[in-house]
Amino acid sequence: MGPVLIGLLIVAGIIVVLGMFLAGTYNGLVVLRQKFQNSFAQIDVQLKRRHDLIPNLLECVKGYMAHEKNTLEAVIKARNTALAANQAATRNPGDPEAMKKLGEAEGQLNGALSRLLMVAEAYPDLKANQNMMQFQGELTDTENRISLSRQTYNDSVTAYNTQRETFPTVLLASILGFLPASLFEISAGEREAPTVSFS
């Protein structure tokens, strides 16, 4: 074997090793990106459930709270804003701007729902209404599901971002089109799930 052939074998070996490293890095990032996108899909399901419950809840309280028009309109407006933000985030889960807007919109919706449910406590007939109790229970259950889904999503995003920022992957991630993903955080001050006691 001549020195030229040995040199070619060494170069070919290096190319194969680099190709395997590149393929492994790319595939690993794809898997992690798919995991956080799937985790966001679970949040999306729960947010849609929550958004679908709100019109029924409003129908239930509307007859009792006719003079609380501002409170009812605030919930409707917050729901519509949250729906739009959720649609934008669904198109590109992990996008920093979309996730920020979704967190803010859901925080505003939480606040509006909390105010609605606090006002509803002042109406004894409404507190005793079976439909209202059922909607409140379903809303609480949905809030818990959203919280768990959000935790799973944030864990997946953290794993993706950690892999993306680890050496030597960090050298290739942006070149291969793997941008950082953002966590789903509810805006400060409105992190509490709406709760009310109808006892």
Helices and strands as residue ranges (DSSP letters): H 3-62, H 69-91, H 96-120, H 124-128, H 130-165, H 170-173
